[in-house]
Every structure is written in C-alpha cells, then in structure tokens.
Amino acid sequence: MSGQLRLLASVAARHLAGRRRQTFVAVSGVAVGVGFFLAVSAMMIGSQNDFIKTLIDAAPHIIISDELRSPPPQPGVRLYKGAAIDLRHYKVRNEVRGLKGWPEILRAVNTLPGAIGSPSLTGAITLRSGGREEALTIVGVDPAVEEKVSTIEDKLRTGRLRDLESTQGGIILGEEMAQRLGLAMGDVVGATSASGNSRSLRIVGLFKRGQTQLSSALGYVLLREAQSLLGRPFIINRIGVHLSDPYDAQPISRRLEARFAYKAQSWQERSADLLSLLVTRNVIMYSVVSAILLVASFGIYTVVSNSVSDKRRDIAIMRSIGFSEGDLQLIFVFEGLALALVGILAGWLLGYGLLAILGSLHFPIGGENERLPLDRSARQYAIAAAASLFSGVIAAWLPARKAARVDPVNILRGAV
Amino acid sequence: MQAQGLSRELVGTPPVILVSDVSLKIDPGSFVAIVGPSGCGKSSLLYLLGLLDRPTEGSVLFEGQDMNPLDGDERAQIRLASFGFVFQFHFLLPEFSALENVMLPMRRLGRLSQAQAREKAQNLLIDVGLAKKLDKTPNRLSGGERQRVAIARAIANDPVLILCDEPTGNLDSQNSARVVEMFHTLAHDQGRAVVCVTHDADVAAAADVQISMLDGRISETDIRKQ
C-alpha cells in the first residue's frame, strides 16, 4: 500500500475507532450475515452434494444397454439409399436381444483412462417359497468387477458380493423381499425364469431396507448363473461403466454411443429432471442468503453515512489542506471496507462454530442415526466474503460520494 | 499572486453579490490584512484566493498561471503544495494528535518519508512552543495551543502563501500577540506571503498592507511598509 493510501486508511481507522458502538453493531451485522450464510449454504450445498453423490453412486456412471435410440433402417431402405421406395407390411426379423460384440465394447471401455466396465445380464424370474411367489429382476454380475463399479457392497446388511462366487447358486436379495418370502440368510429359494428354467438359489447376502436405488424386487446372482437361468448363454444386455471423474460421463457416453450405436446413458442424462430441480433450489438458496448479506450491509451504510455527516468539518479542512475529492471518497470507502473485512473474519469464525455445532448433531434418517451432510469447502467461505465485500463497498461508496461533494466553503463559513 | 476583476455572486432572487470586481496583487514576503465590517466579502475573497471557491467573473493568477481552467484535483494539488490555511476555529482533526495533525499535509504530499515528516512536524511544533504537547489530541490543548498547531500545520509543506481567516478571533490578547509575531516571522524572515482576514485591530495594524472592503469591493488600500 502506498504512503498516501496508508494515510487515507489511517484516517478511516481513526474515524471508526471514534465510533466504537456503531462500528461494533455494523461489524456484528456483517458477522451474523456471513455466519448464517455459511451455515445455510453448508447445509444446502452439503445435502445437494450428498444427493448428487447418491445419484452418481446409485448406478454406474454410464450404462450401455442393448437398446437403440432409433430403430435401424430396413435392409431395403439401406440398400436403396435416397430412392423413392416405400416398404409396407414387411415381415420383421426377430433379433436376439443383447449387446452384440460386447467383448469389443468392453475392451474399448477399459482402454479409456480411469474407466472400468462391468458386463451384466438382467432378466425377470419368479421366486417361490412356501407357496408364496414374488417377481424378481435378477442382475447377473462378475462380483470381482462389479464391486469396483457399483456401491452394492456398502448396501449389504449381511454377506459380501464375492460370496456369489464361493457359493453355488448364490443370490443376494433385499431385506424386504426376504421378509415377504419368509426367508433369511442361508435359506434356499426356488427360482423360475420366463424361459422355463428352474433353479434352487441360496441366499448369501441381504441388502439394507430403504435403498431407493436398490429396488426390493432386485436380486444379484453370478453372471453365468443368470445366463443359464434365463436361457441366454454368453449374452449380456448391459455394461456398467465406472469413471474416475463422474463428471466426464456425458462426453464419454456420447462418444461410446456414436461408436457402437447402442444407447449409452450418463448418470446426468438419467437424472436430468432431478438436476434441474437442484438448479432452482440453488437459485432460491442464494437469493435468500444474499438477502441476509444485503441487510447486513445496511449497517455499514448507516455507519459510513453518519460518519460523513459528523465529519463535514474534517472533510472541509482536509479539502482546504489539499486532499482531493477522490481522497475523501476513498477514506469513507475504506471505512466500509474495514467494517466488511472485520465482519467477514468474525463471520467466518461464527460460521465455523455454527458448522461445528451442526456437524455434531445426529438425526434419524432412513432408520439410521446420521449426521447432516455439510459442505465445509473454502469455496463457501470465499463466496460469503466476496458477497459481503461487494455489498460493503457499495454500501460505503453511496454515502462516500456525498463526502466528495461537500462544499468546503459552506462548512468553513458556517463553522461554529 | 494576483486577482483580476474577481467577482463572486450567489445565484438566487435577488442574487447575492459576495465579491465584486476585486483586483489585487500579493507579493512574496508581504503581510496583508483584509479588514472590513461583517458580511463585506472578506472571507469570500480569501476562499477565492485560496482556490476553495471559483469566481463567477475574473480570475486568480498564481505564479503567472490562470487558475480558472484547472479542475478540482489540480486546484487541490496547488493548495497542498503551495498554500497553507489557518482558520478561526483551528479545524484540527480531533482523532489525531498535534504531531499527527501537522504531519497530515506532508504525508498527503508524499515528498518526505514518514520519519522525515515526523521529524519536521516535531521541529515545527517546537518552534511554535509546543514541544511538550506533541502527543496531545486537540481536546487536550488550549485555544491558543490549537491555533499554534494549526499554524504549524499550515506551514508544514513550506507554502509560499498562507491564508488566514480570523486567526485570532478566538484567542486572548497574549495568544493573539504571539500569533501576530509568528505571521511577521513567516512573512519577513521566511519570505512567505501572509494574507489575513481579520476584525482584530492589532493584527491589522501589524500588517504591511491593509486592504479595507465594503459591500464586496475594495474601498481602500493602505500600504504602510514595503
């Protein structure tokens, strides 16, 4: 800081020191604003991040399925491209569902940096136990790969995904499904597929209740078990892709779809409606917390405005000494800046304390005693500081303009 | 410094004439007193000469340069570097000590380092007899002491022109005499021009030139010493 700026800052500091009570109130206003900004935004952004993490972890970051966005053109249309032909009532050839050439797709996925692909086969079966029947969608997976791609392992109440490999005919079910069928760990249940194949399956794991991303009508079996039970040997109908950076999912999914024609959905595409809701939620949240900071800046406006009114004599004498209009404006802007800076520091401490308190509280969420998800990143502190500084400087600049416009002659004439 | 046909009029119905067609010349080393009844335009003339106000007609020439075309910042820079002001009500900054008040113009001008400015301010205050009051704030100084601090501040940047508005108006006779003696020293020993608006007969009598004003005009110029 140059000597002249230091001089102006020291005049501002003396003004503030001479008005301790008002200074304290204004600083407290900014501190409370910043503190509550941090608390509210930490909860909102924390819950949002938690929600997005849940969305990301709910399923692989990209799912390549045996579907096509638009049906392939008929052979006649392909053959006579651009010709005036109109084919009607042709007999459609039934093609076997599943990802054709999936080993090549899987290889392509695995060569992407930080990407892991997990092939799986999904199909419907019926479980029978003690006269009760329940429809179930089974997902046949390779446990060694699947545990790298999904978070199933974390959702298990008992058992492990790898137990599917060690137990012949093993199946992992949801607790609710097991309860409906009156089954427990280690019990055997009859399974029949639509193709008529039947098996006896042994329960080797149960995943927790209340998992939105894991339907109670979903079960996991070994991939070759699913292929055998569903009568679709060597076929898979889905490749789940896990990426080191989930936010790369969209461009990568577009590239994969362009290359292999199969539908490749990123987690963002699957959750587009929820993500757009979050944007609205953020706009509302930042509007509310910005209003808190704006109100806090009124305190700065009051202090600086009063200071300008009280210091008219000093302004006149400084003008006569040779201080410029800009100098005087800067003095009062410095006052606002100082109030905002001290308020921000106090607000950071207050916010830090509030976050410590909020972080220590436990709430019953989904039957579990969990802590509030809080975003304690430096970004929130920086946003609160920037918004407070901006509003503080504007709040000070408005009355500071008045100081610059003070006519020293009027003051010197009327001085008493 | 020269004033040529200087007029200052306040817009209104009817318009108020503060200064009307005043021409004068102030030489270095002269002590000029401007006297006249209240409301005759003495202070208004001083503010025009001090570049705190702009004339409605005429011009002020300082070191041969017309001051009218200069903008506010340029006029402020000339006040800072070349002028010093002393007012009746001393106008010290209440939050600053006597020493800091005297350092203020030097720090703003920026020609001296902080240490140099401090040393010079100390010497100036010692010269005006306030060696033991350096760290006192204005509210802990007497009226005479405050005025001496104001004079020390006015000469801090070595101005060529010192403009005073009723500098002894609030002082007793002893302090007044001391202030007049200082003006003599500034003008005659240091070669500065001192222009003093005053009602005080003793101050007027001590001046080299006495300009009498009436209704915004110079009614008489009495040159007593050269």
Interface residues (C-beta under 8 A of the other chain):
Chain A: S2 G3 Q4 L7 V11 R14 H15 A17 G18 R313 D314 A316 I317 M318 R319 S320 I321 G322 F323 S324 E325 G326 D327 P408 V409 L412 R413 A415 V416
Chain B: S43 Y47 G50 L52 D53 G72 D73 A76 Q77 I78 R79 L80 A81 F83 F85 F87 Q88 F89 F91 L92 L93 P94 E95 F96 L104 P105 R107 R108 L109 G110 Q114 R153 D165
